[in-house]
Amino acid sequence: MDCALSGVIIRETLINDSDKLLTVITDSRGKITLKAKGVKNIKNRNSAGTQIFTYSDFELTERSGRFTLKTAYPKQSFFGLRNDVLRYALACYLADAAGYVTAENNDETQVLRLILNAFYALSEKTDIPLSKIKAAFELKLMSVCGFMPELDCCACCSEDVQTDRKLYFSFSHGGIICDRCKSMNGTFLRAVRIERPVIQAMKTVSESDIKKFLAFSLDEPYRKDFCTVCESYLLHQTERGYETLKIYKNMIRTIQNNGEL
C-alpha cells in the first residue's frame, strides 16, 4: 500500500554502502522507521530529501507496518545547523529526546512542530543563545507530552504562590512547592530553590504557542537556574540519560577550555 507523509528525519543508520534506515517523526503516523535504498549516492534523486534533520514530503510503500521510500522531496534542510559543530551536536540531543517521547501510530503533530521550530532557531537565529534554545525546548517538550509543570500553586498543599514565601521546584512532584512543604517533606523531595523570574519564564514557555516558545526574556542572574531546572525536569520525567547530551556538554567544556566561548 502506498502512502504520503510529511516528517523530519531525526536519526539515520547506514545499512550498507548505499542504503539507510531512517527514523522520522511524521505529521499523522507518529514516529516511523523507513528503509531508503540507494540514498547514500549523492546522484540519487532522493539523496537531498533523506539527509539527517531534513523536513521532507515522503512517498512510501507500506507492507506489514514496514515502510520503504519511493520518493523524498525536501521542504526544509536547516543547513545552518550542519555548518556549526556545536549546533549540530545540540540538534542531535533535541532529536534524541523527541524520538524517545514519540510513538508509532500516534498523533505527534505538536512534537513535530516543536522540533521544526527548534531546528529553525538553531539554523537561522544565531542571535539566540544555544542554552536558551536547549532549555526552552526541554521544558516545552515535556509540556506538549502531558507533563506541564505546576507553576501556579504549591504542588503539595495547593497554596497560591503569590505570597512572600520561598519557593522550590520539586522534580518528584512536577512543580513548585512552598518552603513549609519543603521543610516538612524535605527528606522525600528532590527540590531546588527557584526564584520568581525563573517561574515566570517557565510559565511563558509552558503555556505559549509552539511557534513562540522562545519569546521570553530572562536576566542574566536567572538564566543558569532556568537551564538547570529545565534539563533536570526532562531527565527526571523521561527517567533516562542521553549520550547525545553528554557529547554536547563535553564539546562545550572543550570549547570553553580553549577560550573559544
C-alpha positions as CSV (number, residue, x, y, z in Angstrom):
1,M,0.0,0.0,0.0
2,D,1.3,3.4,-0.9
3,C,1.0,6.4,1.4
4,A,2.3,10.0,1.6
5,L,3.6,11.6,4.8
6,S,5.5,14.7,5.9
7,G,8.1,14.5,8.6
8,V,11.5,15.4,9.9
9,I,14.4,12.9,10.0
10,I,15.8,12.6,13.5
11,R,18.1,9.6,13.1
12,E,19.9,7.7,10.3
13,T,21.6,4.3,10.3
14,L,23.7,3.1,7.5
15,I,22.7,-0.3,6.3
16,N,25.4,-0.7,3.7
17,D,27.4,1.4,1.3
18,S,24.2,2.8,-0.3
19,D,21.1,2.3,1.9
20,K,19.9,4.0,5.0
21,L,17.4,3.2,7.8
22,L,15.7,6.5,8.7
23,T,13.7,7.4,11.9
24,V,11.2,10.1,11.1
25,I,8.7,12.0,13.2
26,T,5.7,12.4,10.9
27,D,2.6,14.6,10.9
28,S,0.0,11.8,11.0
29,R,1.6,8.4,11.8
30,G,3.9,9.4,14.7
31,K,7.4,8.0,14.7
32,I,8.2,5.7,11.8
33,T,11.2,3.8,10.6
34,L,11.7,3.6,6.8
35,K,14.2,2.0,4.5
36,A,15.7,4.3,1.9
37,K,17.6,2.5,-0.8
38,G,20.5,4.0,-2.7
39,V,20.3,7.4,-1.0
40,K,24.0,7.4,0.1
41,N,24.8,8.1,-3.5
42,I,24.6,11.9,-4.0
43,K,23.4,11.3,-7.5
44,N,20.3,9.5,-6.2
45,R,17.2,11.6,-6.7
46,N,16.2,11.1,-3.1
47,S,19.6,12.0,-1.6
48,A,18.7,15.6,-0.7
49,G,15.4,14.7,1.0
50,T,16.9,11.9,3.2
51,Q,19.6,13.9,5.0
52,I,19.6,13.9,8.7
53,F,17.4,16.7,10.2
54,T,15.7,17.4,6.9
55,Y,12.0,18.1,6.8
56,S,10.6,16.3,3.7
57,D,7.4,15.1,2.0
58,F,7.7,11.3,1.6
59,E,6.0,8.9,-0.8
60,L,6.2,5.4,0.8
61,T,5.3,1.9,0.3
62,E,3.9,0.2,3.4
63,R,3.8,-3.6,3.9
64,S,3.0,-5.2,7.2
65,G,3.9,-2.0,9.1
66,R,7.2,-1.6,7.3
67,F,7.9,1.4,5.2
68,T,10.1,1.7,2.1
69,L,10.9,5.0,0.5
70,K,9.8,5.7,-3.0
71,T,10.5,9.5,-3.2
72,A,11.5,12.2,-0.9
73,Y,11.0,15.9,-1.6
74,P,12.9,18.2,0.8
75,K,10.9,21.1,2.3
76,Q,13.4,22.5,4.7
77,S,17.0,21.3,5.1
78,F,18.2,23.5,8.0
79,F,21.7,23.9,6.5
80,G,22.8,26.3,9.2
81,L,22.8,23.7,12.0
82,R,25.1,21.5,9.9
83,N,27.7,24.2,9.4
84,D,28.4,24.5,13.1
85,V,29.6,21.5,15.1
86,L,28.1,22.7,18.4
87,R,24.7,23.4,16.8
88,Y,24.8,20.0,15.1
89,A,25.5,18.4,18.5
90,L,22.6,20.1,20.1
91,A,20.3,19.2,17.3
92,C,21.3,15.5,17.9
93,Y,20.3,15.8,21.5
94,L,17.0,17.5,20.8
95,A,16.2,14.9,18.2
96,D,17.2,12.1,20.6
97,A,14.8,13.5,23.3
98,A,12.0,14.0,20.8
99,G,12.5,10.5,19.4
100,Y,12.3,9.0,22.9
101,V,8.9,10.5,23.8
102,T,7.2,9.9,20.5
103,A,5.5,6.7,19.4
104,E,4.3,4.9,16.3
105,N,0.7,5.4,15.1
106,N,0.2,8.3,17.4
107,D,-0.6,12.0,16.8
108,E,2.8,13.7,17.2
109,T,1.9,16.9,15.5
110,Q,2.8,19.0,18.4
111,V,6.2,17.4,18.8
112,L,6.9,17.7,15.1
113,R,6.0,21.4,15.2
114,L,8.3,21.9,18.2
115,I,11.3,20.2,16.8
116,L,10.9,22.1,13.4
117,N,10.8,25.4,15.3
118,A,13.8,24.4,17.3
119,F,15.8,23.3,14.2
120,Y,14.9,26.6,12.5
121,A,16.2,28.6,15.5
122,L,19.4,26.6,15.6
123,S,19.9,27.1,11.8
124,E,18.8,30.7,11.4
125,K,18.7,32.5,14.7
126,T,22.3,33.0,15.5
127,D,21.5,35.8,18.0
128,I,19.6,33.3,20.3
129,P,21.9,31.6,22.8
130,L,22.1,27.8,22.4
131,S,21.4,27.4,26.1
132,K,18.1,29.2,25.8
133,I,17.0,27.1,22.8
134,K,18.0,23.9,24.6
135,A,16.3,24.7,27.9
136,A,13.1,26.1,26.4
137,F,12.9,23.0,24.1
138,E,13.3,20.6,27.1
139,L,10.5,22.3,29.0
140,K,8.2,22.7,26.1
141,L,8.7,19.1,25.0
142,M,7.6,17.9,28.4
143,S,4.6,20.3,28.3
144,V,3.3,19.1,25.0
145,C,3.7,15.5,26.1
146,G,1.4,16.0,29.1
147,F,4.0,16.8,31.8
148,M,3.4,20.6,32.1
149,P,4.8,21.5,35.5
150,E,2.6,23.0,38.2
151,L,3.7,26.6,38.4
152,D,0.6,28.4,39.9
153,C,0.4,26.9,43.3
154,C,2.3,24.6,45.6
155,A,2.2,21.1,44.2
156,C,2.0,19.7,47.8
157,C,-0.5,22.0,49.7
158,S,-2.1,23.9,46.8
159,E,-1.3,27.2,48.4
160,D,-1.2,30.1,45.9
161,V,2.4,31.1,45.1
162,Q,1.6,34.8,45.1
163,T,3.0,35.2,48.6
164,D,6.3,36.1,50.0
165,R,7.3,32.5,50.8
166,K,10.5,31.0,49.5
167,L,9.7,28.6,46.6
168,Y,11.3,25.4,45.4
169,F,10.9,23.3,42.3
170,S,10.2,19.7,43.1
171,F,11.1,17.2,40.4
172,S,9.2,14.4,42.2
173,H,6.0,16.5,42.4
174,G,6.4,18.0,39.0
175,G,6.1,21.6,40.1
176,I,6.8,24.3,42.7
177,I,6.4,23.8,46.4
178,C,6.4,26.3,49.2
179,D,9.1,26.5,52.0
180,R,6.7,25.0,54.5
181,C,6.1,21.8,52.5
182,K,9.8,21.7,51.7
183,S,10.7,21.7,55.4
184,M,8.1,19.1,56.3
185,N,8.9,16.7,53.5
186,G,12.5,17.6,52.6
187,T,13.9,14.1,53.1
188,F,11.4,12.8,50.5
189,L,11.7,15.5,47.9
190,R,14.2,16.3,45.2
191,A,13.8,20.0,45.1
192,V,15.9,23.1,44.3
193,R,15.4,26.7,45.2
194,I,13.7,28.7,42.4
195,E,13.2,32.4,42.0
196,R,10.1,34.0,40.7
197,P,11.6,35.3,37.4
198,V,12.5,31.7,36.6
199,I,9.0,30.6,37.4
200,Q,7.6,33.3,35.1
201,A,9.8,32.3,32.3
202,M,8.8,28.6,32.7
203,K,5.1,29.6,32.7
204,T,5.7,31.6,29.5
205,V,7.4,28.7,27.7
206,S,4.9,26.1,29.0
207,E,1.8,28.0,28.1
208,S,2.8,29.7,24.9
209,D,2.0,28.6,21.3
210,I,4.8,26.4,20.0
211,K,5.9,29.0,17.4
212,K,6.5,31.4,20.3
213,F,8.3,29.0,22.7
214,L,11.4,31.2,22.6
215,A,9.6,34.5,23.0
216,F,10.6,35.2,26.6
217,S,13.4,37.1,28.3
218,L,15.3,36.4,31.5
219,D,18.0,38.5,33.1
220,E,21.5,37.0,33.4
221,P,21.4,36.1,37.1
222,Y,18.5,33.7,36.5
223,R,19.4,32.1,33.2
224,K,21.6,29.4,34.6
225,D,18.9,28.3,37.1
226,F,16.3,28.2,34.3
227,C,18.6,26.0,32.2
228,T,19.4,23.7,35.1
229,V,15.7,23.2,36.1
230,C,14.5,22.6,32.5
231,E,17.2,20.0,31.8
232,S,16.7,18.2,35.2
233,Y,13.0,18.2,34.7
234,L,13.2,16.4,31.3
235,L,15.7,13.9,32.6
236,H,13.5,13.2,35.6
237,Q,10.4,12.8,33.6
238,T,11.9,10.6,30.9
239,E,13.8,8.6,33.5
240,R,16.9,8.2,31.4
241,G,20.2,9.9,30.4
242,Y,21.2,10.8,26.8
243,E,24.6,10.1,25.3
244,T,24.0,13.0,22.9
245,L,23.6,15.3,25.9
246,K,26.9,14.2,27.3
247,I,28.6,14.7,24.0
248,Y,27.1,18.2,23.7
249,K,28.3,19.2,27.2
250,N,31.7,17.7,26.6
251,M,32.0,19.9,23.5
252,I,31.1,23.0,25.4
253,R,33.7,22.2,28.1
254,T,36.3,21.7,25.4
255,I,35.5,25.0,23.7
256,Q,35.4,26.9,27.0
257,N,38.8,25.4,28.0
258,N,40.2,26.5,24.7
259,G,38.9,30.0,25.3
260,E,36.5,29.9,22.3
261,L,33.3,30.6,24.2
